[in-house]
Amino acid sequence: MPILEYEHKFNELSRFSPKLVATEEERCRRFEEGLWLEIQVVVTANTYLNMRALAQAADRVAEK
């Protein structure tokens, strides 16, 4: 699944479990956990201000 499609699905499904993604930090952590390991390794080396920035970084890594 392409990263941007994953982001869309993640946002869609996260509405059903708001306690699991109550803060932006939790949203980013949960999002990272769902990424392919090869992408996870690269993006977890940085801190992102919001999930959109994280998704964009993951998408750039996936495109390489």
N, CA, C and O atoms as a MOPAC input file, in Angstrom:
PM7 MOZYME 1SCF
protein

 N      0.85400 1    -1.17400 1     0.00000 1
 C      0.00000 1     0.00000 1     0.00000 1
 C      0.90100 1     1.24000 1     0.00000 1
 O      1.80500 1     1.34700 1     0.82900 1
 N      0.66400 1     2.15100 1    -0.90300 1
 C      1.43900 1     3.40100 1    -0.90900 1
 C      1.26500 1     4.16900 1     0.42000 1
 O      0.22400 1     4.07400 1     1.07000 1
 N      2.27200 1     4.90400 1     0.79300 1
 C      2.27700 1     5.61900 1     2.07700 1
 C      1.09700 1     6.58100 1     2.19500 1
 O      0.43800 1     6.61400 1     3.23400 1
 N      0.82400 1     7.34400 1     1.17500 1
 C     -0.25900 1     8.32300 1     1.26800 1
 C     -1.61800 1     7.63400 1     1.39300 1
 O     -2.52400 1     8.15900 1     2.03900 1
 N     -1.75800 1     6.47600 1     0.78200 1
 C     -2.98700 1     5.69800 1     0.94500 1
 C     -3.07300 1     5.15900 1     2.37600 1
 O     -4.14500 1     5.15800 1     2.98200 1
 N     -1.93100 1     4.70000 1     2.91200 1
 C     -1.87300 1     4.24200 1     4.30300 1
 C     -2.24700 1     5.38700 1     5.25800 1
 O     -2.99400 1     5.18600 1     6.21500 1
 N     -1.72800 1     6.56700 1     4.99100 1
 C     -2.05100 1     7.72600 1     5.84300 1
 C     -3.55900 1     7.99200 1     5.82600 1
 O     -4.16500 1     8.22700 1     6.87100 1
 N     -4.14600 1     7.95400 1     4.65700 1
 C     -5.58500 1     8.19200 1     4.54000 1
 C     -6.36400 1     7.13400 1     5.33100 1
 O     -7.28600 1     7.47000 1     6.07400 1
 N     -5.99800 1     5.87500 1     5.17300 1
 C     -6.68100 1     4.78700 1     5.87400 1
 C     -6.46300 1     4.90800 1     7.38000 1
 O     -7.38900 1     4.68100 1     8.15800 1
 N     -5.25200 1     5.26200 1     7.79500 1
 C     -4.94100 1     5.44400 1     9.21000 1
 C     -5.83800 1     6.52400 1     9.80600 1
 O     -6.42300 1     6.32900 1    10.87100 1
 N     -5.94600 1     7.65500 1     9.12600 1
 C     -6.79700 1     8.74400 1     9.61000 1
 C     -8.26100 1     8.31900 1     9.68400 1
 O     -8.97000 1     8.65100 1    10.63400 1
 N     -8.69400 1     7.59200 1     8.68600 1
 C    -10.06900 1     7.11200 1     8.63800 1
 C    -10.36600 1     6.18000 1     9.81900 1
 O    -11.38900 1     6.32500 1    10.48900 1
 N     -9.48000 1     5.23800 1    10.06400 1
 C     -9.70800 1     4.24800 1    11.12200 1
 C     -9.44900 1     4.79900 1    12.51900 1
 O    -10.03000 1     4.31700 1    13.49100 1
 N     -8.58500 1     5.80100 1    12.62800 1
 C     -8.26300 1     6.34100 1    13.95600 1
 C     -9.46500 1     7.02000 1    14.61100 1
 O     -9.47600 1     7.22200 1    15.82500 1
 N    -10.46200 1     7.36900 1    13.82600 1
 C    -11.67300 1     7.95800 1    14.40200 1
 C    -12.41700 1     6.96800 1    15.29100 1
 O    -13.19500 1     7.36800 1    16.15700 1
 N    -12.17900 1     5.68100 1    15.07600 1
 C    -12.86100 1     4.65300 1    15.85800 1
 C    -12.14900 1     4.32800 1    17.16600 1
 O    -12.69400 1     3.61500 1    18.00900 1
 N    -10.94900 1     4.83800 1    17.34100 1
 C    -10.20800 1     4.59800 1    18.58100 1
 C     -9.48400 1     5.86600 1    19.02900 1
 O     -8.25500 1     5.89200 1    19.07600 1
 N    -10.22500 1     6.90200 1    19.35300 1
 C     -9.59400 1     8.18800 1    19.68300 1
 C     -8.67100 1     8.13500 1    20.90300 1
 O     -7.73900 1     8.93400 1    20.99700 1
 N     -8.90900 1     7.22300 1    21.82800 1
 C     -8.04300 1     7.13900 1    23.00700 1
 C     -6.65400 1     6.62500 1    22.65300 1
 O     -5.68100 1     6.96900 1    23.32300 1
 N     -6.55000 1     5.81700 1    21.62100 1
 C     -5.24600 1     5.28700 1    21.21600 1
 C     -4.39300 1     6.32400 1    20.50900 1
 O     -3.17000 1     6.19700 1    20.46900 1
 N     -5.01600 1     7.33400 1    19.95800 1
 C     -4.29200 1     8.37700 1    19.22600 1
 C     -4.71900 1     9.76100 1    19.71600 1
 O     -4.99500 1    10.66000 1    18.92200 1
 N     -4.76500 1     9.90900 1    21.02300 1
 C     -5.27900 1    11.13600 1    21.63300 1
 C     -4.36400 1    12.35100 1    21.40100 1
 O     -4.84200 1    13.47900 1    21.28700 1
 N     -3.06900 1    12.11300 1    21.33500 1
 C     -2.14000 1    13.23000 1    21.11600 1
 C     -1.43400 1    13.04400 1    19.77700 1
 O     -1.43000 1    11.95100 1    19.20900 1
 N     -0.85000 1    14.10200 1    19.29300 1
 C     -0.11900 1    14.03200 1    18.01900 1
 C      1.07400 1    13.08900 1    18.14100 1
 O      1.41700 1    12.38800 1    17.18800 1
 N      1.69800 1    13.07200 1    19.30000 1
 C      2.82700 1    12.16700 1    19.53600 1
 C      2.38000 1    10.70500 1    19.43400 1
 O      3.06700 1     9.88600 1    18.82300 1
 N      1.23900 1    10.38100 1    20.02800 1
 C      0.71000 1     9.01400 1    19.94900 1
 C      0.32700 1     8.66200 1    18.51600 1
 O      0.56300 1     7.54200 1    18.06400 1
 N     -0.26500 1     9.62100 1    17.80000 1
 C     -0.62900 1     9.38300 1    16.39900 1
 C      0.61900 1     9.04200 1    15.58600 1
 O      0.61000 1     8.09800 1    14.79600 1
 N      1.68100 1     9.80400 1    15.77900 1
 C      2.92300 1     9.55400 1    15.04500 1
 C      3.50300 1     8.18700 1    15.39700 1
 O      3.93400 1     7.44700 1    14.51200 1
 N      3.51300 1     7.85400 1    16.67700 1
 C      4.06700 1     6.57200 1    17.10000 1
 C      3.29200 1     5.41400 1    16.49500 1
 O      3.88400 1     4.46500 1    15.98000 1
 N      1.97500 1     5.49100 1    16.55500 1
 C      1.12900 1     4.43000 1    15.98200 1
 C      1.30900 1     4.34500 1    14.46400 1
 O      1.35200 1     3.25300 1    13.89600 1
 N      1.41100 1     5.48200 1    13.82900 1
 C      1.61300 1     5.51300 1    12.38000 1
 C      2.94100 1     4.85100 1    12.02100 1
 O      3.01000 1     4.04200 1    11.09500 1
 N      3.99300 1     5.20100 1    12.76000 1
 C      5.30700 1     4.61200 1    12.52300 1
 C      5.27000 1     3.09700 1    12.67600 1
 O      5.89500 1     2.37900 1    11.89500 1
 N      4.55000 1     2.61200 1    13.66200 1
 C      4.47600 1     1.17400 1    13.91300 1
 C      3.86700 1     0.41100 1    12.73800 1
 O      4.14300 1    -0.77600 1    12.56600 1
 N      3.05500 1     1.06900 1    11.94100 1
 C      2.42500 1     0.42400 1    10.80800 1
 C      3.22000 1     0.48600 1     9.52000 1
 O      2.83500 1    -0.11200 1     8.51500 1
 N      4.32700 1     1.21000 1     9.54900 1
 C      5.15600 1     1.32600 1     8.34400 1
 C      6.00300 1     0.08100 1     8.14100 1
 O      6.28200 1    -0.65600 1     9.08700 1
 N      6.40900 1    -0.14700 1     6.90200 1
 C      7.35100 1    -1.23100 1     6.61400 1
 C      8.61900 1    -0.97300 1     7.41500 1
 O      9.01200 1     0.17700 1     7.60900 1
 N      9.24800 1    -2.02300 1     7.87100 1
 C     10.43300 1    -1.90300 1     8.71000 1
 C     11.53500 1    -1.07900 1     8.04900 1
 O     12.20300 1    -0.29700 1     8.72500 1
 N     11.73300 1    -1.23900 1     6.75500 1
 C     12.77500 1    -0.49500 1     6.04600 1
 C     12.52700 1     1.01800 1     6.09700 1
 O     13.46700 1     1.81100 1     6.15000 1
 N     11.26300 1     1.39500 1     6.07900 1
 C     10.90900 1     2.81800 1     6.15300 1
 C     10.95100 1     3.27900 1     7.60400 1
 O     11.41100 1     4.38200 1     7.90100 1
 N     10.46900 1     2.43100 1     8.50300 1
 C     10.46400 1     2.75300 1     9.93200 1
 C     11.85500 1     3.12300 1    10.42200 1
 O     12.03000 1     4.11000 1    11.13600 1
 N     12.83300 1     2.33300 1    10.03600 1
 C     14.21300 1     2.54600 1    10.48600 1
 C     14.69800 1     3.94800 1    10.12000 1
 O     15.39000 1     4.59200 1    10.90800 1
 N     14.34500 1     4.41000 1     8.95400 1
 C     14.80200 1     5.72200 1     8.49400 1
 C     14.02900 1     6.84800 1     9.17700 1
 O     14.63700 1     7.80000 1     9.66500 1
 N     12.71100 1     6.75600 1     9.21800 1
 C     11.92700 1     7.89000 1     9.72900 1
 C     11.96900 1     8.01600 1    11.25300 1
 O     11.79100 1     9.11700 1    11.77400 1
 N     12.19700 1     6.93200 1    11.97100 1
 C     12.24000 1     7.04900 1    13.43600 1
 C     13.51600 1     7.71400 1    13.92100 1
 O     13.63500 1     8.03200 1    15.10400 1
 N     14.46500 1     7.92700 1    13.03000 1
 C     15.69800 1     8.61800 1    13.41100 1
 C     15.45200 1    10.10700 1    13.64600 1
 O     16.28800 1    10.78000 1    14.24700 1
 N     14.32900 1    10.62300 1    13.18500 1
 C     13.98800 1    12.03600 1    13.33500 1
 C     12.73000 1    12.19700 1    14.16800 1
 O     11.99100 1    11.23800 1    14.39400 1
 N     12.49800 1    13.41700 1    14.62200 1
 C     11.27500 1    13.76000 1    15.33200 1
 C     10.45600 1    14.66600 1    14.41600 1
 O     10.98500 1    15.59500 1    13.80600 1
 N      9.17900 1    14.38700 1    14.33100 1
 C      8.29900 1    15.15800 1    13.44400 1
 C      7.27900 1    15.91700 1    14.27400 1
 O      6.79400 1    15.41700 1    15.28900 1
 N      6.95800 1    17.12300 1    13.83800 1
 C      6.02200 1    17.97100 1    14.57100 1
 C      4.58700 1    17.46400 1    14.48700 1
 O      3.78900 1    17.66700 1    15.40200 1
 N      4.27100 1    16.80100 1    13.37800 1
 C      2.91500 1    16.27600 1    13.21400 1
 C      2.93900 1    15.06800 1    12.28600 1
 O      3.94500 1    14.77800 1    11.63700 1
 N      1.82300 1    14.38200 1    12.24000 1
 C      1.75800 1    13.16500 1    11.46300 1
 C      1.88200 1    13.41300 1     9.97100 1
 O      2.41100 1    12.56600 1     9.25100 1
 N      1.41100 1    14.54400 1     9.49500 1
 C      1.51000 1    14.87000 1     8.06900 1
 C      2.97300 1    14.94800 1     7.65200 1
 O      3.35100 1    14.41800 1     6.60700 1
 N      3.79400 1    15.60400 1     8.46100 1
 C      5.22900 1    15.69300 1     8.16500 1
 C      5.86900 1    14.30900 1     8.19000 1
 O      6.73100 1    14.01100 1     7.36300 1
 N      5.46100 1    13.47500 1     9.11800 1
 C      5.96000 1    12.10400 1     9.19300 1
 C      5.56600 1    11.32100 1     7.95000 1
 O      6.39500 1    10.61600 1     7.37300 1
 N      4.32000 1    11.43600 1     7.53500 1
 C      3.84200 1    10.71900 1     6.34900 1
 C      4.59400 1    11.17300 1     5.09800 1
 O      4.92800 1    10.35300 1     4.24200 1
 N      4.85700 1    12.45400 1     4.99000 1
 C      5.59400 1    12.96300 1     3.83600 1
 C      7.02700 1    12.42700 1     3.82300 1
 O      7.55500 1    12.06900 1     2.77000 1
 N      7.64900 1    12.37600 1     5.00300 1
 C      9.00300 1    11.83600 1     5.08700 1
 C      9.00400 1    10.35200 1     4.72600 1
 O      9.88400 1     9.89200 1     3.99900 1
 N      8.03800 1     9.61200 1     5.22300 1
 C      7.94000 1     8.18300 1     4.90700 1
 C      7.71700 1     7.97600 1     3.41700 1
 O      8.27500 1     7.05200 1     2.82600 1
 N      6.91500 1     8.82100 1     2.81700 1
 C      6.66300 1     8.72500 1     1.38600 1
 C      7.94200 1     8.97900 1     0.58900 1
 O      8.19900 1     8.29400 1    -0.40100 1
 N      8.72800 1     9.93500 1     1.00300 1
 C     10.01300 1    10.20200 1     0.32200 1
 C     10.94700 1     9.00200 1     0.42900 1
 O     11.62500 1     8.65200 1    -0.53700 1
 N     10.98400 1     8.37400 1     1.59500 1
 C     11.83100 1     7.19200 1     1.79200 1
 C     11.33500 1     6.04400 1     0.92400 1
 O     12.13800 1     5.33800 1     0.31300 1
 N     10.04500 1     5.85500 1     0.86500 1
 C      9.46200 1     4.75700 1     0.08700 1
 C      9.71700 1     4.92400 1    -1.40300 1
 O      9.81400 1     3.93500 1    -2.12800 1
 N      9.82500 1     6.15100 1    -1.86200 1
 C     10.01600 1     6.41700 1    -3.28800 1
 C     11.44000 1     6.11700 1    -3.74700 1
 O     11.68300 1     5.96800 1    -4.94400 1
 N     12.37000 1     6.02800 1    -2.82400 1
 C     13.78600 1     5.78700 1    -3.18500 1
 C     14.00300 1     4.35200 1    -3.56400 1
 O     15.12300 1     3.96400 1    -3.89600 1

